[in-house]
Amino acid sequence: MDATTALIQRVTTPGYGRVAIDASDGWTYLADLRWFEAVYCFPRTESAWHEVAPDSSGYALIWTSRFEVHVDQVMALATRVEPSKQTA
């Protein structure tokens, strides 16, 4: 329980419903967030999906539709984890 939460340093959207984050722990997490599609503010179009940025603290991703996910949610839903190219 003494571990600190990794922060989001960079985000990309490789496809609708999917994100890839480079985290401060040196790993890239690729996650499918379509699990959240029932949330009313979930972005409904491909173009809206790409309108995302980390919040100012690096703890969450926020879309222009006001949909938001926490870094821990992205990590928990990760389908692939690999060493970050940012640290290489």
N, C-alpha and C positions, 0 to 999 in steps of 0.2 A: 503494500500500500504506500510505500515511500517513493514510488516512481512518479516522475513528473509527466504531465500530458505533453505529447509531441505537438508542435505547432505546424500549421500549414504554411509552407514557404512559397509554393507555386501550385497552380491548378490548371489542368487542361481538360477538355471535354472531347474524348475520342469518338463519341457517338451519342445519340439520343439516350438519355437515362444513365449514361456512364460518366464517371469522373476518374481522373488520375491526379493524386496529390503527391508532391514531394514534401516530406515531413522533416522536421528538425532532428529526428532520430536517425536520419541517413537512409531511410527507406522510401520507396515509391509504392503507394497503395492504389490499386485499380479496383474500383467498386461499381457495381450495378445498383443504382438507386431507384430503379423502377418499382421496388418494393413499396415506395412511398407514393405511388401514382394516385392513390385515393385521397391524398391530402389536397384540399381545395386549391391551394396556391402552387401546386406542382406545375412547372412549366409544361405547356401542352404542345409546343411546336419545337422543331429542330432548332430554329433560329433563336427562340427564347431560351432554349437549353444552354446555349453558348454564352448567355449574358450573366455570367457568374464571376464572383471575386471573393477572396478571403476577407473576413472582417478585419478591422484594424488590429485586433489582438492575435489573430491567427488561429483562433479556436473554432471557427465555423466558416462555412461557405454560405453566401447569400446571393440569391438570384434576384433579378429586377422584379420578378413577380412576388417577391417577399418570401419565397420558399427558402428555408434555412435548414442545414444539417450541421451537426457538431462533428469535429474531427474524430471523436471516438466512434460515432455512428459510421463514418466512412471506413474506419479501420475494421470495425466489426463486420461490415458487409463486403470486405475486400475479397475478390475472387483470385487476385494474384498480388504478391508482394515481392519486390525485387530491390536490389541495391539502387539507390538514387544516382542518376547520372550527374546530378548537381554537385555531389561530393567527390566525384571521380576526377 
